[in-house]
Amino acid sequence: MLENSFGIIFFLKSSAKSTSERYIYIRITVNGVPKETSTKRKWNVNRWEQKTGRAIGNKEDAKALNFFLYSLEIKLRKHADYLVEKQESINSVKLINFILGKTRLKTTVLQEFQLHNDQMLALVKKGEYAIGTHVRFEISKKHVKDFMMHKYGVEDMEFNELNFEFVKEYEFYLKTVKNNANNTALKYITNFKKIVLTAMDKELLTIDPFKRFKGKKTRVLKKPLTGLELSLLEKHKFSTDRLGVVRDVFVFQCYTGLAYIDVFNLKQSDIKEGIDGEQWILTERQKTGSPISIPLLPKATEIVNRYRNHSLCVERNSVLPVSSNQKMNEYLKEIADLCGIKSNLNTHKARRTFGSTITLNNNVPIHVVKEMLGHQSVSQTEEYALTEQISIGREMQGLKQRLADKEDVSNEVTLKTIERMEKELVEMKKKLSLRRQ
């Protein structure tokens, strides 16, 4: 098939000057598309056979030229075979560039990883990514680098060296040498896969090494605060303002569903009057850019008003004096101990509490909760639908009552049926007695 679509000929290029010495050119045609370039050699037109594309005669200079042209053609055909073997596309430009020494430099895995991370960092500065996302990709790159040295004793590799075995061994390395949990290992593998797929788009490799890889996440039950735990948190009196502020920010998240970065960025201008005349949070999620439309519940409004004149809020034009995420989570552990809450408190638990305890458990439709949380799909919101025991108990009490009502109705129907049958029996006896008389 290659022979039918691939052709090479050598010829003497015509010159404007009337001279017998002309440059020898090579023309490569692939699928009907020709490209040509000079071989940088000159030859006498009277000693050239155009039909064969070779020098005429047995002199040493003719033999040397023909050997050069023959070697060049063989070299080209071997390169074309190599491209076919690697399942790469072949075209006349690519083959001409090979002759000219302009073949594309091979990009290595870590070079492409670094390019991706550098571009991501630039977009972090534009607000398109969170800095934490860039940090995770930097850690992912380091894990891949460490694995290459651990497994193969090299600091970097070319993409065409990657295969299914590489991916499986990398997964095993993350879970054993790095001691990562299953879900953590899969996150690092997913980050690496993004780099590999980008490389495939750039035609740096043709076979996806992840094609047969099937990683399965371990389902983790991330419980929200129960109504009782939230009440304990709200009512507790702290001895320091530091803990009181962190508690208020957390409770505000519980009643709005805002992620940490969104409550950190929340400005007074993001709180506006809604179509119903009430106060709403109208903004966008930083993580996805999805619109957020959340009506302020009374407890959230109370917290907003409490910090309206706080010095940090005035300075930053923010709604609440939010600390760093690291400090928030550190203080929340202390708060949990003081409030007697056994579950681990962190900023994301507040978002889950809004999605489950505050909304879904109070019969707010899941598609409405989806919009308030800024989720892309209902399936994301379904992960938040962890029903409390109190909600389960309430539903079961309702079921008990419905079953009892059905039993009462069934008993009443049975009694009426018996009474009717008894009356019919008495009537039949009377009729039978009259007939006998």
N, C-alpha and C positions, 0 to 999 in steps of 0.2 A: 504493500500500500504506500510505503514511503517513497519507493522508486517512481510510482505514478504521479506523485505530487511534488517531487523534489528534483531539481535539475541544476547542473553546474556546467558552465562553458567559459573558456578563456578566449579572448579576442584582442586584436590590436585596435586601439582607439584612434579614430581619424584625427588628424591635426590640421590646423589652419595653415601651418607652415609646410612648404613643399620639401619634406625631408623623408628619407627612407626609414629613419629611426622613430619608432612610435612606442608609447607605453602599453604594456600588457594589462588588460583589465579582466576581472572575474565577474561574471554575472550569475547570481543565484536566484532561482525561481521556485517559490513554494506556493502551491495552490493557485498558480497563474499570476502571482504577484512577483515581478522581478526587481531586484536591487543589485547595484553594481558598485565596485570600488577598484582603485588601482592596486596592482601588486608591487608597485614601485620599481618594476623592472622594465627595461627598454629592449626592443629587438628589431632587427631589420625586416621590413615588410617582404623583401624578396626571399627570405629564408623562413617563411611562416606558412603553414598549411591551415587555412581557416576552417576547413571541414573537420579536422581532428583537434584543432585548437592546440597545436604543438609546433615546436621548432623543427625545421627540415635539416637532414644531414647527420653525419656521424662524427662531426668534429666535437672536441671536448666541450666547447662552450655550449653547443646545442644539447649535448647529453646532460650537462649540468643544469641547464634551464629546464629541460623536460623532467628531470628528477625533482627539481624544486616544485614545478607545477603539479606533478603526480603526488608528491608528499603533502602539498597543500590541500589537494582534493581529498586524499585519504583522511587527513586530519579533520576536515569539515564533515565528512560522512560519519566518522567515529563520534564526533560531537553531536551530530543529529541523532545517531543511535542512542547515545547517552540520554538525550532529552526525552526520547521515546520511552526508554527504560524507566526514567523517573516520572513518566506520565506528565511531562511538561509540554506546553504548547510549542509548536515550531513555526517560525515565520522567517522570511528572508532578512528582515531587519536584525533579528536576533543572531542569525548566522553571520551576517556582515559585521556586526559588532564583535563577534567572537574573533573574526579575522583581524580586526583592528585593535584587539585587546581591550575592548570596552565592555567586557562581560560584567554583569552586575556583581558587586561585592556581596558575599554571603553574610547576611545578618544573623548574628547568634541570638540564642534565647534570651540571655540577660541584657543584651543590647536593646532588643525589642521591648523587654520588660521595663528597662530604664526609660526608654523613649515614651512609653505609655504613662509611666509615673510622672515624668517631667511635664507632659501635656496635662495630666490631671491636676498637678499642683498649680499650673497656670490658670486652670479653670476654677480651682478653689478660690483664688484671688478674685475671680469674676463672680463668685457666689454660686456657681453651678454644682459644686461638690462641697461636702463638709470636710474639714481638715482630718477628721477621724478616718474617713474613707481612704484618703491618701496614705495615712499612717498604716492602715491595714494592708494596702497593696505593697508598701515598702517592706513590711514584715513578710508578706508572701514571697516577694522577690528574694529576700534573705534565706527563707526556707528552701527555695528551689536551688539557690547557690550552694547552701550547705549540703543538700542532698546529692548534688552532682559530685562534690568533693568526697562525700562519705561513700557513695556507691561506685563511682567511676574514677575517682582520683583526678578529676579535671575541674577547672574553675568555670568553664563555660562549654556549651555544645551548640552545634548547628541544628536547625529545626528538622532537617531530614534524618537526624539520628533519633528523633523521638518516635516512640511506638507505644502500643498497648502495655507492654511489659514495663516500660518506664513509668507510666501512670500508676499501675498497680503497685509497683515497688515504692513509688513516692507516697502513695496512700499508707502503705505499711510503715514506712519511715516516720511519717507524721504521728501515727498512732503508737509507735514503739519508742523510737529514739527521742522524738519531741514530746512524747507522752500526751498528745492532744486527745480530747474526747472525740467521739465519732462526728458530731455536728461541727465542731471546730475544725477538724481535719477537712471535712467536706467544704467548708467555707474557703479555706486556703486553696483547695483543689479547684473550686469554682473560679477564684480569682486568676489562677494559672490558666485555666481553660479559656478565659477571656483573651489572654495574650495569644494563645495558640490559634484561636479562631480569627483573630485580627491578622496573624501571620498567614493564615490560609487565604484570607481576602486579598492579601498582598502577593499571593502566589509564592510565598517563601517555602511552603510545603503543600503537597497535594492530598495526602492521606491523613484524615483526622485520627490522631492517636486515642481520642476519647470516644470514638465511635461505639465501641463495645463496653465502655465503662459505665456501670450502673451503681451509683452511690445512693444509699437509702438513709435518710435522716432518721434519727431517733426522736420519737415524739416526746416532747418535754411539756409537762403540765405546769404552766405558769399561772398560778392562781392570783386573782385580784384580792383586794381587801374585802372582808365581809362587812356587812352593815354595822355589826357590833364593833369590829376593829376600827372602822372609820369614825364611829362615834367616840370611842376611847381617845383616838388621836385628836379629834376636834375639841374635846372638853378638857384635855390635860393642861394644867398650868405649869409653864416652864419657868425656871429660876433665871434663865438668861435670855436676852432678846435674840441672840444668835440663833438658838434653837426654835424660838417662836416664829421667827421670820421664815426659816426653812420649812417648818410645819405648815405655815400659811401658804407658801408657794406650792407645796405638795398637795394640800387640800384644794387649792385653786385648780390644779391640774386634774384632780379627781372629779371636779364638777364642770370641767370644760373639755377634757380629753386631749389637751394640748401636749405635744411632745416637749421634752426639755428645751431643745433649741428654739422651738416656736414660742414658748412662754418667755424665754430669755430675750427674744427679739421683739416681743409684743409691745407696740407703741400705743399711746393714748389715741392716736389717730386711727388705729385699727378697730376701736370700739365705736360703733355707729348706730344710729337709730334704724331699726329694721322696718319692714313693711307693716308690721303689727304695732309700731309705735314704741316697741321695747328696745332695750340695748342688746346689740349683737356684736360678736367678734367676727369681723369680715376681713380675711387676709388670705395668705397662701402658705402651704407647708414648705419649709425650706428643702426638705429631703426630696420631694417629688414635684413641687410646683403646683400641686392640686389645690383648688380653692377650698377655703374653710369658711363655713357659715354656721356659727354656734350661738344660739340665744343664751344670754347670761342668766343662770339660775340665781335666786336670791342670795345664797351663801357665797357664790362667786362675786356677785356685786358688792357684798359686804366687805370682802377682802380687798377688792379694787379700791373702794372708798377709804379703807384703813390706811393705805399706803400712797394716797394721792399726793400728799405733801412730803413724802420721805425724800431726804436730801439726794440719795442716789437715783431715785426715780426722776426727780427734777433735773438732775445733771445729765442723765442719759435719755430723758424723755421716754422712759419706759413705764410700763404699768406696775411692775413689781420689782423689788430689789433682789434679783436672782443672782446667786453665787455661781461659781464654776460647777460644772457637772460632777467633777471629782469631789469637790467640797460638799455639794448637795448630798451625794451618796454616802460620804463619810459621816455627815451629821445625821442622816436618816437612820443609820445603824444605831447611833446613840439614842435617837428619839424612840426607836422601836423598843429598846431595852427599858427606857423610862416609862413607856406606855404599856409594857407587858405584852407587846405584840410579838409572837413567836416567828412569824414569817419574815423573810428578808425584804426590807424596804429599799426600793430604789426608784429613781424618777420614772422609769417605764411602768412600774406597777401602778402608778397613779392613772396612767392612760388606760390600762386594762380595767382598773376599778370603774372608770367612767363608762367604758364600753360594756361592762357586765353588771356590776352592782347598781350603778346609778341609772342606767338607761334600759338595757335589755330585761333586767329583773323587774322593772317597773312598766313592762309591756310597751316600751317604745319599739316600733317596728324596726327590724334589722336594716332595711334599706335606708331608713332615716339616720340610724346610728352610723352607717357606712359613710354617708355624706358629711356628718359632723366630724368624724375621725379623719376624713380626707383620704379614705382608702380607694384604691383603684378598682376593687371588685368586692362583692359580698363574701367571697370565700376568705378574704383576709379578715373580714369582720367576724366570720364564724369562729375563728380561732379565739376570739375574745368572749364568746358566748358560753362561759363557764358558769353554770347555774349554782347559786348558793343553796345550802341545805334548807334555809328558811323558805326559799322559793319552791324547792322540791316538796317540802312539807305542806306548803299552801296548796300546791296543785294536787297532792295526794289526798288532802282533806276534802277538796272539791270532788275528787273521784269517789271517795268513800260516800259522800252525801248523795252523789248521783246514783251510785249502786244501791244505796239504801232506799232512795225514792223509787227506783225500778222494782225493788223487792216488795215495797209497800203496794205499789200499783198491781204487781203480779198477785199478791195475796188477796187484794180486794177483788180482782177479776175472778180468782179461784172461788171465793166465798159466794159471789153472785152466781157463778155457774152452778155451784152445788145447790143453792136455794132454788134456782130455776129448774134444775133437774128433779128436785124433791116435789115441787109443785106439779110438774108434768106427770110424775109417778102417781100422785094422789088423784089427778084428773083421769088417768088411765084406769085406775082401780074403780072409780065411780062409774065410768062408762061400761066396764066389764060387769059390774054388779047389776046395772040396769038391763043389760042384754040377757042375763040369766033369768031375770024376773019375767 
